[in-house]
Amino acid sequence: MKIATFNINGIKARLAALPEWLDQAQPDVVLLQEIKSVDEAFPRELFEDRGYCVETHGQKSFNGVAILSKLPLEDVDRGLPGDGSDEQARWIEATIIGKQAVRLCGLYLPNGNPVELDSAGQPVKGGKYDYKLRWMERMQQRAAELLASEEPVVMAGDYNIIPQAEDAKRPEAWREDALFRLESRAAFRRILNLGYTEAFRARVREPGHYSFWDYQAGAWNRNDGIRIDHLLLSPQAADLMRDCGIDKAVRGGDKPSDHVPVWIDLDL
């Protein structure tokens, strides 16, 4: 079973590029981020005609996540638990049944910029960086709960985290950015240390592999990228992984997203 994550940076802008990739790559499940659409306006028929079940958690003009699946989706939940006042559409969960049940979590982790710090060097309460770190605390709690189920779990999406220096062409340029600050990477590591496997790094160790290239300053042509789209696997899911990859060529297509798909193949 091929499961992919893809930040499409606006469904309206990707009405040609996304179906083209689906037809070529033939993923069984796709977790989308930044659909930037309310649920009612999402073009479901475009994907249902290709055999996908569609579940969305949308928001007008910003954020928004979705799941496309060639298998039925069960027990769909929307929104990251832990803060009932959080109205940002960044988390969706569902279960698919192959040879066995797999719990899927599609996420769009907050960017966190600009980084606002107080005089003591701590994130300013209510600022975007504070929101990012608090969101990651909630995610850690949910990740621990999912592990307790002892079922295969896949948490995939745009994490807005550069885990290590080798995940950026120019790590020095990101040192004070919310994507690479020590607090961000430590929060990501705490989630991994619960017992999750970061799929791509379980297969590929060398630097030079990226999933995002900015539209500005010729970043794509210079391969000036970062790797911020990740799939985290519970032990039960990691045992099923047969392969993992990044569809880099998608970035060179017509009207591309600034992200590309990252995928895993599970023995399901």
N, C-alpha and C positions, 0 to 999 in steps of 0.2 A: 504494500500500500504506500503510495507516494503522497506525502503530506508536505505542503509548502506554506511559507509565510511570505507576504508581499505587501509592502506599503505602496499603495498606488497613487498617493498624493492627488486625490480627487477623482471620483468615478466618472464625472462628466468629461474630464480631460483624457480619460483612458478608455473611452468607449470603443476604440479601435485596437489599441495596443494590448489591452488585457485579454479580450477574446482571442486575438492572434496567438498570444503566448499559451493560453489554455489549450487551443487546438494543436499546438506544436508539442507542448510538454506533457499533456494529458495527466495532470495530477488528479488523484482521487479526492483530495481534500485541500482547500486553500483557505488560509486565515488572512483576511485583508485588513489593512489599517488605513486610516485617513481617507475613508470613503467620502467624507465631507458632504453628507446627504442625510436628510431625515428618512426614516424607514419607508414612508409612503412614496417617496420620489426615487427610491433605488430601483434601477432597471432590472427587476427580477427575471423578466421573461428572457432577456438576453442570455442568462445562465441556465434557467430552467429548460430552455430549448436544447441545451447541451447536456442535459441529464443531471444537473446539479440541484440539490435541495438548497434553499437559501434562507439564512437567518441573519438578521442585522440588528445592530444597536447603534442607531444613528443620531446625528446632531447637526443642526443647520450650519453649514459653512465651515465647521471645524470638526476635528477628531473623527470619531465614528469607526466601528469595527464590524466585520461580517465574517460569516463562515459559509463557504460553498462546499457541498459534499455530495458525492455520487452515492453515498450510503445514507439511509435515513438518520436524522439527528433527533436525539431524545434528551429529555431533561435539560432544556435550554435555560440558562440563567444569564441575566444581563446586569452588569455593574459589579465592581470589585467590592466585596463585603468590607465592613469596618467603619464606614462613614456615610450615613444616610443622607447627609447634606451635599455630598459630592455629585454634581449634575453632569460632569464631563463623561462622555461616552468613550470609554477606554478599555473595557473588559467584556468578553463574552465567553461563556462556557457551554459545552454540549458533549454528549456521549455518542460515539459511533460504535457499531457492532460489526466486526470482521470475524476472524476466528475467535476473538474475544473482545470484550468491551474496552474502549479507550476513551479516557476523559480528555477532551481538547479544551485548551484555554487560549483564546486569541487576545492579545494585549497590545496597547499603544501606550508605552510608558512615557510620562511627562518629560519634556525636553529639559526644563529647569533653568533656562537662561531668560533674563540676565541673572547672574549669581549676585545676590544681595546679602552682604554680611554686616553684622553689627560691629561695634568697637572691640568686642571680644573675639571676633573672627567666626561667630556662629551665624547660621542662616537667619535672616530676618523673618520673624513670624508672619505668616500670611504671604510671603513672597513666593516667587515661582520655584526657587530652589528648595525652599522649605516644603512646598507642596510635593515636589519630586521625591524628597527623602521620606516624607510621611507616607506617600503613596507606596513606596517600596517597603516600608514597614508593614503596611496592610497586605501587600503582596506576599511578603515573607510568611505572615500568619496564614494566609490562604494556601500557600505552597506546602506548609507543614500539615495543614488539615488534609490536603489531597494525598500527601504521602501516606497518611494514616490509613487510607482506604486500601493500600497494598494492591492497587490496580495500575495498569499502564496509564501514565499521565504525560501529556505533551503540552508544555507552556511555550507558545511561539508568538513572535511578533517583533515589532520595532521597539527594542529596549532602550534606545537612546543612551546606550552605555558602550564605551570603548573599553573592553575588559583589560587589555594589556597594550604596551607600547607597540608591539608588532602588529596590532590591529589598526594602525594608522600609518599613512605614508610619511607624515611629518608629526610625530607625537608631540614635539616641543610646541607646536602651534596650538595644541589643544589643552595644554597643561592646566590652565585656569578655567577652562570651559566646563559647564555642568556635566557634559558627557564623559569627561575624563578626570575630573577632580577626585582626589583620594576618597572623599566621603561617598561619592557615587559608586566607585569601583568596590569599596568595602561593603556597601549595601548589596551589590550584586553578588559578591563573594559569599556573603552570609546566606543568601538564598541557595547558591550552589552547594554550600557546605551542609545544608540539610540532608543532602544525599542525591542531588540532581547531577546529571551529566550534560555538559554543553556539547551538543551533537557535533558541530563542525570541528572543534578542537580535539574531540576524541578521535577524529580521523586524519586531520591535517595539522601539522605542527609549524610549518614554515611561514614566514611573514609574506606580505604582498597580496593577501586575499581580502577583498573589500566588498561591501554590499551597498554603499552609498557614495555618490560623487555629487558635489554641489553643482548647481547650474552655472555658477559664476566662475570667472577667472580661468576658464578652460580646464577645470579640474578633471573632467573625463578624459580629455585628450592627453593629459599629463599623468593619468592614473593616480591622481592625488585624492585617494579615497580613504574611507574608514569602514570598519566592520561593526555595525550596530544592530543588525537583525539576527536574532538568535532563536534556536530551539533548545529548550531545556527538557530533559527526559528523566522521569522517575526511573529507579533501577529496573522495574518491570518493563518499561518501554525501551530503555537502553539495551536490554538483553535481546530485543527484537530488531535492533537497527542493523540493516544490511549495507546501507550506503548513505552519503550525505553530499550535497554540492551547492554551488552558487551559480545561478544562470546569468553570468556576467554579461553575455552578449546582448541581453535585453536592453541594457542601458544605451547601446548604440543604435537602437531602432528609431522609428519615426515617432515623434512626440512622446518620449519615454518619461516615466517617473524618475526621480532622482535616486530611488532605491531599485534593487533588483530582487527577484525571488531567491529564497534560500529553501532547500528542501531536504527531506529525509525519506528513505525507503525502509518501511518496517515490514517484517515478516508476518503479515496479517492476511 
